[in-house]
């Protein structure tokens, strides 16, 4: 059931309305509008509906508009076109050595003059904690190779905060520009590590 899910209505590439699913009738949805941002679609017109569901995460549907006014949009013929799971809460402790071999210069990823050795202390599909002996600036963007049984990735991340630690510093980092394929691979790796750690315990 989608009732209560925050939703966005998109026409073309433009968000035209935001609200919440008030009625899920199975074959149709009624979205109560809290904010109208642009021209609403006409009855019979196709649109994209983005929903943000607590369990299933963000999902996108192609829909046909049945009725539209500034307070309510009713849509039918829902066809799921994409799903983005909420994965930030799935995190695993690790001890993975990595080498920071790239840095972001403007909008380009270039090789660093001096590679930096570091260790990933924990990991999720959206970010990680990093330990290294080198002081990095907040907002520093870097890249590194990350090989799993699922993929061999080049990932880009940004430092969000720094704290002193024995033999160096710990950093909170988030991934930048991660593709859906990369996020899927990271998520699979995190889950497999969780299972392996439970087995070893």
Backbone as CSV, one residue per row, in Angstrom:
resi,resn,N_x,N_y,N_z,CA_x,CA_y,CA_z,C_x,C_y,C_z
1,UNK,0.846,-1.198,0.000,0.000,0.000,0.000,0.881,1.248,0.000
2,UNK,0.503,2.206,-0.849,1.273,3.436,-0.971,0.712,4.588,-0.142
3,UNK,-0.396,4.364,0.536,-1.012,5.456,1.297,-0.025,6.040,2.299
4,UNK,0.036,7.374,2.320,0.934,8.074,3.226,2.312,8.327,2.659
5,UNK,2.606,7.808,1.462,3.938,7.975,0.879,4.098,9.372,0.282
6,UNK,5.152,10.112,0.662,5.442,11.371,-0.015,5.662,11.123,-1.502
7,UNK,5.179,12.040,-2.338,5.210,11.810,-3.782,5.529,13.084,-4.537
8,UNK,6.115,12.896,-5.722,6.413,14.004,-6.626,5.885,13.630,-8.002
9,UNK,5.204,14.558,-8.657,4.708,14.350,-10.018,5.640,15.083,-10.976
10,UNK,6.115,14.353,-12.002,7.080,14.903,-12.949,6.501,14.825,-14.354
11,UNK,6.583,15.917,-15.088,6.190,15.951,-16.500,7.423,16.355,-17.296
12,UNK,7.812,15.515,-18.250,9.091,15.745,-18.924,10.188,15.508,-17.901
13,UNK,11.029,16.499,-17.677,12.044,16.422,-16.628,11.767,17.425,-15.521
14,UNK,10.538,17.928,-15.466,10.208,19.017,-14.545,9.259,18.533,-13.454
15,UNK,9.613,18.791,-12.187,8.703,18.507,-11.086,7.579,19.547,-11.105
16,UNK,6.338,19.075,-11.196,5.223,20.022,-11.280,4.378,20.049,-10.012
17,UNK,4.508,19.027,-9.154,3.702,19.005,-7.940,4.314,18.059,-6.925
18,UNK,4.077,18.380,-5.642,4.515,17.521,-4.544,3.359,17.314,-3.593
19,UNK,3.305,16.117,-3.012,2.215,15.852,-2.084,2.379,14.502,-1.429
20,UNK,1.247,13.848,-1.186,1.246,12.566,-0.484,0.108,11.706,-1.004
21,UNK,0.378,10.400,-1.162,-0.672,9.489,-1.602,-1.721,9.387,-0.489
22,UNK,-2.951,9.803,-0.803,-4.016,9.768,0.206,-4.892,8.529,0.069
23,UNK,-5.020,8.001,-1.162,-5.834,6.810,-1.391,-5.111,5.898,-2.379
24,UNK,-4.908,4.640,-1.985,-4.381,3.620,-2.889,-5.516,2.636,-3.144
25,UNK,-6.152,2.778,-4.308,-7.299,1.929,-4.640,-6.895,0.708,-5.452
26,UNK,-5.597,0.463,-5.555,-5.126,-0.688,-6.314,-4.894,-0.362,-7.768
27,UNK,-5.954,-0.011,-8.476,-5.837,0.334,-9.895,-5.600,1.822,-10.111
28,UNK,-5.762,2.614,-9.051,-5.557,4.056,-9.161,-5.033,4.606,-7.836
29,UNK,-4.386,5.752,-7.930,-3.886,6.449,-6.745,-4.418,7.866,-6.740
30,UNK,-4.744,8.357,-5.553,-5.086,9.765,-5.373,-3.954,10.423,-4.594
31,UNK,-3.388,11.482,-5.157,-2.286,12.193,-4.511,-2.779,13.562,-4.065
32,UNK,-2.824,13.764,-2.743,-3.184,15.079,-2.218,-1.996,16.008,-2.394
33,UNK,-2.208,17.156,-3.061,-1.100,18.049,-3.386,-0.881,19.072,-2.281
34,UNK,0.390,19.178,-1.849,0.777,20.196,-0.874,1.400,21.401,-1.562
35,UNK,1.946,21.177,-2.764,2.672,22.247,-3.451,2.559,22.031,-4.957
36,UNK,2.122,23.042,-5.676,2.071,23.000,-7.139,3.201,23.868,-7.659
37,UNK,4.099,23.268,-8.449,5.319,23.945,-8.896,5.266,24.372,-10.353
38,UNK,4.296,23.821,-11.108,4.228,24.138,-12.534,2.883,23.734,-13.094
39,UNK,2.803,23.713,-14.427,1.540,23.369,-15.077,1.211,21.903,-14.843
40,UNK,0.035,21.632,-14.303,-0.367,20.259,-14.034,-0.721,19.541,-15.333
41,UNK,-0.481,18.235,-15.408,-0.837,17.478,-16.621,-2.349,17.407,-16.799
42,UNK,-2.759,17.253,-18.030,-4.186,17.166,-18.349,-4.648,15.721,-18.268
43,UNK,-5.942,15.482,-18.080,-6.468,14.111,-18.100,-6.075,13.400,-19.398
44,UNK,-5.615,12.147,-19.266,-5.165,11.378,-20.417,-3.685,11.504,-20.702
45,UNK,-3.039,12.499,-20.095,-1.608,12.712,-20.320,-0.789,11.780,-19.429
46,UNK,0.378,11.347,-19.930,1.277,10.529,-19.118,2.188,11.413,-18.281
47,UNK,2.584,10.894,-17.102,3.512,11.586,-16.217,4.334,10.538,-15.491
48,UNK,5.322,10.995,-14.757,6.105,10.103,-13.891,5.771,10.441,-12.452
49,UNK,5.483,9.407,-11.672,5.195,9.580,-10.252,6.342,8.976,-9.452
50,UNK,6.977,9.802,-8.615,8.027,9.319,-7.710,7.434,9.196,-6.315
51,UNK,7.567,8.018,-5.723,7.106,7.817,-4.352,8.297,7.483,-3.470
52,UNK,8.191,7.846,-2.189,9.266,7.624,-1.234,8.693,6.785,-0.092
53,UNK,8.866,5.478,-0.222,8.218,4.534,0.680,9.177,4.102,1.780
54,UNK,8.651,3.964,2.987,9.480,3.663,4.148,10.269,2.386,3.977
55,UNK,9.642,1.335,3.506,10.298,0.029,3.402,11.004,-0.144,2.068
56,UNK,10.334,0.212,0.972,10.865,-0.105,-0.353,11.731,0.997,-0.952
57,UNK,11.806,2.149,-0.271,12.636,3.235,-0.776,11.946,4.014,-1.887
58,UNK,12.767,4.674,-2.719,12.221,5.505,-3.789,11.871,4.632,-4.985
59,UNK,10.679,4.876,-5.549,10.235,4.140,-6.733,9.638,5.134,-7.726
60,UNK,9.758,4.821,-9.009,9.217,5.684,-10.059,8.259,4.877,-10.934
61,UNK,7.126,5.490,-11.227,6.107,4.846,-12.064,5.747,5.784,-13.215
62,UNK,5.515,5.195,-14.397,4.813,5.927,-15.452,3.329,5.755,-15.164
63,UNK,2.592,6.862,-15.205,1.169,6.822,-14.871,0.384,7.598,-15.920
64,UNK,-0.916,7.327,-15.988,-1.839,8.116,-16.809,-2.686,8.955,-15.870
65,UNK,-2.769,10.241,-16.166,-3.529,11.158,-15.320,-5.016,11.016,-15.621
66,UNK,-5.790,10.778,-14.595,-7.240,10.679,-14.739,-7.924,11.994,-14.403
67,UNK,-7.402,12.672,-13.376,-7.971,13.954,-12.953,-6.871,14.776,-12.318
68,UNK,-6.895,16.086,-12.521,-5.882,16.952,-11.931,-6.467,18.314,-11.608
69,UNK,-6.264,18.748,-10.377,-6.596,20.119,-9.981,-5.581,20.533,-8.918
70,UNK,-5.552,21.793,-8.511,-4.517,22.255,-7.578,-4.490,21.531,-6.231
71,UNK,-5.532,20.807,-5.898,-5.554,20.112,-4.618,-5.345,18.615,-4.708
72,UNK,-5.545,18.029,-5.895,-5.524,16.562,-6.008,-5.209,16.128,-7.437
73,UNK,-4.415,15.050,-7.554,-4.213,14.382,-8.839,-4.582,12.918,-8.651
74,UNK,-5.355,12.389,-9.572,-5.707,10.966,-9.574,-5.045,10.340,-10.791
75,UNK,-4.320,9.227,-10.569,-3.597,8.582,-11.666,-3.966,7.100,-11.736
76,UNK,-3.837,6.534,-12.938,-4.120,5.111,-13.162,-2.998,4.518,-14.007
77,UNK,-3.127,3.235,-14.345,-2.184,2.535,-15.233,-0.740,2.666,-14.748
78,UNK,-0.506,2.370,-13.483,0.838,2.481,-12.926,1.762,1.422,-13.515
79,UNK,2.923,1.852,-13.985,3.944,0.940,-14.497,5.268,1.293,-13.838
80,UNK,5.786,0.384,-13.009,7.049,0.627,-12.315,8.196,0.678,-13.317
81,UNK,8.986,1.753,-13.265,10.115,1.874,-14.188,11.459,1.876,-13.472
82,UNK,11.499,2.186,-12.184,12.769,2.127,-11.456,12.515,2.081,-9.965
83,UNK,13.495,1.524,-9.242,13.409,1.424,-7.785,14.795,1.668,-7.209
84,UNK,14.848,2.495,-6.191,16.109,2.822,-5.526,15.927,2.521,-4.048
85,UNK,16.551,1.437,-3.577,16.348,1.038,-2.197,17.057,1.989,-1.250
86,UNK,16.462,2.151,-0.055,17.102,2.904,1.005,18.151,2.002,1.637
87,UNK,19.445,2.352,1.475,20.489,1.437,1.890,21.436,2.026,2.917
88,UNK,21.233,3.279,3.284,22.195,3.929,4.161,22.315,3.218,5.505
89,UNK,21.252,2.539,5.963,21.277,1.928,7.285,21.999,0.584,7.278
90,UNK,22.279,0.031,6.104,22.966,-1.255,6.021,24.464,-0.981,5.992
91,UNK,25.128,-1.234,7.124,26.542,-0.881,7.272,27.278,-2.052,7.910
92,UNK,28.540,-2.255,7.522,29.316,-3.367,8.054,30.700,-2.863,8.461
93,UNK,31.223,-3.393,9.572,32.583,-3.069,9.998,33.568,-3.823,9.112
94,UNK,34.634,-3.134,8.727,35.606,-3.737,7.820,37.024,-3.354,8.243
95,UNK,37.980,-3.916,7.564,39.396,-3.565,7.735,40.046,-3.702,6.361
96,UNK,39.554,-2.896,5.406,39.928,-3.050,4.004,40.977,-1.996,3.628
97,UNK,42.182,-2.419,3.244,43.187,-1.448,2.793,42.852,-0.923,1.397
98,UNK,42.976,0.371,1.218,42.770,0.997,-0.090,43.867,2.029,-0.310
99,UNK,44.084,2.356,-1.568,45.058,3.388,-1.921,44.330,4.504,-2.657
100,UNK,44.424,5.716,-2.106,43.779,6.873,-2.740,44.698,7.346,-3.860
101,UNK,44.358,6.970,-5.081,45.241,7.230,-6.226,44.722,8.339,-7.136
102,UNK,43.496,8.813,-6.864,42.930,9.890,-7.676,42.451,11.020,-6.765
103,UNK,42.370,12.206,-7.341,41.741,13.327,-6.655,40.962,14.148,-7.672
104,UNK,39.957,14.847,-7.176,39.113,15.639,-8.066,39.739,17.015,-8.260
105,UNK,40.048,17.328,-9.512,40.562,18.653,-9.868,39.512,19.327,-10.728
106,UNK,38.790,20.290,-10.160,37.635,20.857,-10.854,36.571,19.786,-10.974
107,UNK,36.227,19.426,-12.195,35.241,18.376,-12.431,35.884,17.090,-12.936
108,UNK,37.228,17.052,-12.945,37.927,15.896,-13.503,38.640,15.110,-12.420
109,UNK,38.648,13.787,-12.576,39.359,12.903,-11.675,40.742,12.664,-12.256
110,UNK,41.778,13.084,-11.537,43.151,12.966,-12.031,43.979,12.145,-11.036
111,UNK,45.100,11.600,-11.513,45.969,10.832,-10.632,46.679,11.759,-9.658
112,UNK,46.805,11.314,-8.397,47.511,12.102,-7.387,49.018,11.952,-7.587
113,UNK,49.769,12.964,-7.155,51.225,12.884,-7.245,51.762,11.838,-6.282
114,UNK,51.173,11.790,-5.075,51.620,10.835,-4.064,50.406,10.041,-3.589
115,UNK,50.280,8.750,-3.956,49.163,7.927,-3.482,49.153,7.851,-1.957
116,UNK,47.968,7.778,-1.386,47.795,7.750,0.068,47.248,6.393,0.479
117,UNK,47.943,5.736,1.406,47.477,4.454,1.932,46.454,4.716,3.037
118,UNK,45.361,3.959,3.015,44.296,4.161,3.989,43.583,2.838,4.247
119,UNK,42.676,2.852,5.231,41.901,1.670,5.582,40.440,2.052,5.755
120,UNK,39.546,1.295,5.131,38.116,1.503,5.326,37.700,0.757,6.591
121,UNK,37.147,1.507,7.562,36.786,0.939,8.865,35.362,0.406,8.898
122,UNK,34.475,1.039,8.184,33.124,0.502,7.999,32.578,1.047,6.692
123,UNK,31.533,0.381,6.185,31.119,0.652,4.809,29.620,0.444,4.641
124,UNK,28.997,1.334,3.876,27.634,1.142,3.398,27.628,1.489,1.921
125,UNK,26.478,1.404,1.286,26.389,1.730,-0.137,26.447,3.230,-0.377
126,UNK,26.380,4.029,0.695,26.371,5.487,0.522,27.583,6.177,1.124
127,UNK,28.351,5.474,1.965,29.490,6.120,2.590,30.305,5.163,3.436
128,UNK,31.326,5.702,4.115,32.232,4.860,4.893,33.055,5.716,5.850
129,UNK,33.691,5.046,6.806,34.692,5.679,7.659,36.067,5.228,7.202
130,UNK,36.982,6.174,7.163,38.312,5.930,6.610,39.359,6.308,7.645
131,UNK,40.428,5.513,7.749,41.572,5.854,8.602,42.809,5.992,7.724
132,UNK,43.557,7.078,7.923,44.856,7.208,7.263,45.736,8.150,8.076
133,UNK,47.026,8.153,7.782,47.989,8.945,8.538,48.094,10.374,8.033
134,UNK,47.437,10.667,6.925,47.588,11.972,6.266,46.396,12.871,6.591
135,UNK,46.635,14.148,6.973,45.510,15.066,7.185,44.894,15.497,5.845
136,UNK,43.602,15.243,5.686,42.882,15.629,4.470,41.915,16.755,4.810
137,UNK,41.733,17.678,3.882,40.814,18.789,4.104,39.367,18.313,4.060
138,UNK,38.503,18.979,4.813,37.073,18.711,4.706,36.602,19.091,3.303
139,UNK,35.826,18.214,2.678,35.372,18.460,1.311,36.345,17.973,0.252
140,UNK,37.447,17.340,0.672,38.416,16.790,-0.283,37.794,15.602,-1.015
141,UNK,37.841,15.618,-2.331,37.265,14.549,-3.140,38.375,13.694,-3.730
142,UNK,38.253,12.395,-3.555,39.306,11.470,-3.955,38.701,10.216,-4.581
143,UNK,39.539,9.464,-5.273,39.083,8.238,-5.907,40.008,7.081,-5.592
144,UNK,39.465,5.866,-5.654,40.254,4.676,-5.360,39.620,3.463,-6.025
145,UNK,40.427,2.435,-6.213,39.937,1.161,-6.738,39.348,0.351,-5.596
146,UNK,38.221,-0.295,-5.859,37.579,-1.145,-4.851,37.114,-2.415,-5.551
147,UNK,37.793,-3.516,-5.254,37.479,-4.783,-5.918,36.654,-5.660,-4.989
148,UNK,35.558,-6.206,-5.504,34.746,-7.169,-4.781,34.566,-8.391,-5.672
149,UNK,33.944,-9.427,-5.127,33.663,-10.607,-5.957,32.620,-10.275,-7.018
150,UNK,31.929,-9.142,-6.848,30.877,-8.759,-7.787,31.390,-7.818,-8.874
151,UNK,32.431,-7.022,-8.557,32.845,-5.987,-9.488,34.227,-5.473,-9.125
152,UNK,34.835,-4.761,-10.071,36.064,-4.005,-9.815,35.727,-2.552,-10.119
153,UNK,35.630,-1.738,-9.060,35.073,-0.398,-9.197,36.135,0.670,-8.991
154,UNK,35.941,1.805,-9.646,36.657,3.031,-9.303,35.620,3.952,-8.665
155,UNK,35.786,4.208,-7.378,34.794,4.973,-6.620,35.352,6.345,-6.260
156,UNK,34.463,7.322,-6.203,34.821,8.683,-5.822,34.086,9.019,-4.535
157,UNK,34.795,9.653,-3.600,34.197,9.991,-2.315,34.657,11.377,-1.875
158,UNK,33.973,11.896,-0.852,34.263,13.223,-0.317,34.345,13.134,1.205
159,UNK,35.356,13.786,1.797,35.464,13.808,3.250,34.466,14.813,3.818
160,UNK,33.738,14.382,4.853,32.739,15.241,5.484,33.210,15.771,6.835
161,UNK,33.986,14.972,7.557,34.473,15.386,8.876,35.750,14.621,9.186
162,UNK,36.555,15.177,10.109,37.827,14.565,10.490,37.969,14.583,11.999
163,UNK,38.507,13.493,12.547,38.821,13.453,13.970,40.164,12.763,14.149
164,UNK,40.894,13.183,15.170,42.190,12.575,15.433,42.000,11.152,15.952
165,UNK,42.933,10.279,15.589,42.883,8.878,15.990,44.314,8.388,16.177
166,UNK,44.496,7.260,16.876,45.850,6.718,16.992,46.482,6.513,15.621
167,UNK,47.675,6.980,15.464,48.459,6.844,14.217,47.791,7.523,13.022
168,UNK,47.084,8.622,13.274,46.530,9.368,12.139,45.184,9.989,12.410
169,UNK,44.294,9.830,11.447,42.992,10.490,11.485,41.904,9.537,10.996
170,UNK,40.698,9.751,11.518,39.511,9.061,11.006,38.647,10.084,10.290
171,UNK,38.076,9.653,9.163,37.248,10.531,8.346,35.886,9.896,8.096
172,UNK,34.862,10.700,8.180,33.556,10.297,7.682,33.456,10.717,6.237
173,UNK,33.141,9.779,5.351,33.144,10.061,3.913,31.828,9.617,3.281
174,UNK,31.457,10.280,2.210,30.291,9.842,1.432,30.721,9.662,-0.021
175,UNK,30.067,8.695,-0.673,30.340,8.481,-2.093,29.727,9.618,-2.915
176,UNK,30.406,9.948,-4.010,29.967,11.036,-4.888,29.773,10.471,-6.297
177,UNK,28.603,10.748,-6.894,28.363,10.356,-8.280,28.267,8.860,-8.486
178,UNK,27.867,8.120,-7.454,27.770,6.660,-7.577,26.638,6.283,-8.515
179,UNK,26.908,5.387,-9.447,25.863,4.913,-10.356,25.019,3.851,-9.660
180,UNK,23.875,3.531,-10.242,23.019,2.494,-9.671,23.744,1.153,-9.653
181,UNK,24.508,0.845,-10.695,25.262,-0.416,-10.740,26.290,-0.470,-9.619
182,UNK,27.001,0.639,-9.388,27.995,0.676,-8.309,27.330,0.538,-6.946
183,UNK,26.195,1.222,-6.742,25.475,1.116,-5.478,24.987,-0.308,-5.244
184,UNK,24.504,-0.960,-6.309,24.051,-2.356,-6.190,25.213,-3.260,-5.786
185,UNK,26.378,-3.061,-6.405,27.543,-3.887,-6.109,28.002,-3.674,-4.671
186,UNK,28.024,-2.421,-4.221,28.407,-2.131,-2.839,27.429,-2.758,-1.858
187,UNK,26.144,-2.649,-2.169,25.119,-3.202,-1.286,25.265,-4.718,-1.180
188,UNK,25.495,-5.390,-2.311,25.693,-6.835,-2.286,26.923,-7.205,-1.454
189,UNK,27.993,-6.413,-1.612,29.206,-6.679,-0.847,28.958,-6.524,0.653
190,UNK,28.274,-5.447,1.040,27.993,-5.208,2.462,27.173,-6.353,3.049
191,UNK,26.144,-6.773,2.332,25.309,-7.867,2.829,26.102,-9.167,2.940
192,UNK,26.944,-9.462,1.938,27.729,-10.694,1.980,28.729,-10.663,3.130
193,UNK,29.307,-9.470,3.416,30.226,-9.345,4.538,29.504,-9.541,5.869
194,UNK,28.302,-9.000,5.981,27.519,-9.200,7.206,27.264,-10.686,7.456
195,UNK,26.878,-11.395,6.395,26.605,-12.826,6.533,27.867,-13.587,6.909
196,UNK,28.997,-13.235,6.266,30.268,-13.914,6.549,30.719,-13.659,7.989
197,UNK,30.537,-12.442,8.469,30.953,-12.111,9.834,30.088,-12.852,10.857
198,UNK,28.804,-12.951,10.578,27.930,-13.700,11.495,28.324,-15.183,11.524
199,UNK,28.699,-15.705,10.356,29.108,-17.112,10.275,30.394,-17.334,11.074
200,UNK,31.355,-16.410,10.919,32.626,-16.536,11.650,32.419,-16.406,13.153
201,UNK,31.453,-15.553,13.549,31.175,-15.373,14.979,30.547,-16.609,15.594
